[in-house]
Amino acid sequence: MRLIKYPSNLIFDAAEIGNYEFLAVLMSSYPELVWETDEKNRTIIHVAVLHRPANIFNLVHEIGSIKDVIVTFEDDQGNNIVHMAAKIAPQNQLNLVSGVALQMQRELVWFEEVKKIVQPQYIEMENKKGKTQELFTKEHQTLMRQGEKWMKDTATSCLLVATIIATVVFSAAFSIPGGTDEHTGKPNFLKEKAFLYFTIADGVALFSSSTAMLMFLFILTSRYAENDFLMSLPLKLMIGLTCLFVSIASIMMAFSTAFYLSCQYGSRWTPDLTFFFAIVPIALYAFMQFPLVSDMSSSTFCSSLLFQPWKHMIY
């Protein structure tokens, strides 16, 4: 009972680390704790924004019009809740997201979400040091430079692979397996089903690798403004990596079918073995890149779900 009458730092520590269960039990019985402030005049909502546990920040969706008053609170340095969102997240929260560019994206998502819950005049309010929301740019300069370098390094490496694939499949289109009839000019294996698979796979590989090249070129020539990390850059990288996967799978299929057409009248186990080993690079790429593509997809298209309350803590 003494904890309720004289709140200690315990509830703010719980908000800082995102201890939802502890605060849920406490605040379901004593919802007035949402008004309590720490020694720097910050409520648990402000602490949640500063340290980024989204489950605690989602309290703003439950407290109704009280929110409009609480978000106006300022700490002892004159920082309102927008200034706190503009500060860079603790490293342990950044590490929850893979890739520096996606960490920058998550920071932008947080900043934009906090701006939605305050009145316009508070977005441009200055703290005691004369800083407005421009504090976000200053705090995230290093992270943005690292994100730009990570994006460019990834795009450069993938562009090289996509270019090699495009070059190979373009040449393969004019090097038809089995050759052509010297009188009619038609491919000798034109009526073979495997030849149809070869032409489809070669065409898909060319178009997908060309698309991947364009996406990676767009990334390399991007202006790298703050808002580019929110949607534009992650989306281009995701499309590029997906197209690169399709091109790798297609070129392996084209090679396997071409090998089959060339060796179908010899040993039967040789083409079968080739098909088996062709799966290896496809599986390796999928295994290594799927977590990154999955993270980019969820971070780009499902980030809004991060700020949706799944449970009701107070009411």
Stockholm file with secondary structure:
# STOCKHOLM 1.0

chainA/1-315         MRLIKYPSNLIFDAAEIGNYEFLAVLMSSYPELVWETDEKNRTIIHVAVLHRPANIFNLVHEIGSIKDVIVTFEDDQGNNIVHMAAKIAPQNQLNLVSGVALQMQRELVWFEEVKKIVQPQYIEMENKKGKTQELFTKEHQTLMRQGEKWMKDTATSCLLVATIIATVVFSAAFSIPGGTDEHTGKPNFLKEKAFLYFTIADGVALFSSSTAMLMFLFILTSRYAENDFLMSLPLKLMIGLTCLFVSIASIMMAFSTAFYLSCQYGSRWTPDLTFFFAIVPIALYAFMQFPLVSDMSSSTFCSSLLFQPWKHMIY
#=GR chainA/1-315 SS CHHHHSCCTHHHHHHHHTCHHHHHHHHHHCGGGGGCCCTTSCCHHHHHHHHCCHHHHGGGGTSTTHHHHHTTCCCTTSCCHHHHHHSCCCHHHHTTSSSHHHHHHHHHHHHHHHHHTSCHHHHTCCCTTSCCTTHHHHHTHHHHHHHHHHHHHHHHHHHHHHHHHHHHHHHHTTSCTTCBCTTTCCBTTTTCHHHHHHHHHHHHHHHHHHHHHHHHHHHHTCCCCGGGGTTHHHHHHHHHHHHHHHHHHHHHHHHHHHHHHHHTTSCSHHHHHHHHHHHHHHHHHHHHHHHHHHHHHHHHHSGGGGGSCSSCSCC
#=GC SS_cons         CHHHHSCCTHHHHHHHHTCHHHHHHHHHHCGGGGGCCCTTSCCHHHHHHHHCCHHHHGGGGTSTTHHHHHTTCCCTTSCCHHHHHHSCCCHHHHTTSSSHHHHHHHHHHHHHHHHHTSCHHHHTCCCTTSCCTTHHHHHTHHHHHHHHHHHHHHHHHHHHHHHHHHHHHHHHTTSCTTCBCTTTCCBTTTTCHHHHHHHHHHHHHHHHHHHHHHHHHHHHTCCCCGGGGTTHHHHHHHHHHHHHHHHHHHHHHHHHHHHHHHHTTSCSHHHHHHHHHHHHHHHHHHHHHHHHHHHHHHHHHSGGGGGSCSSCSCC
//
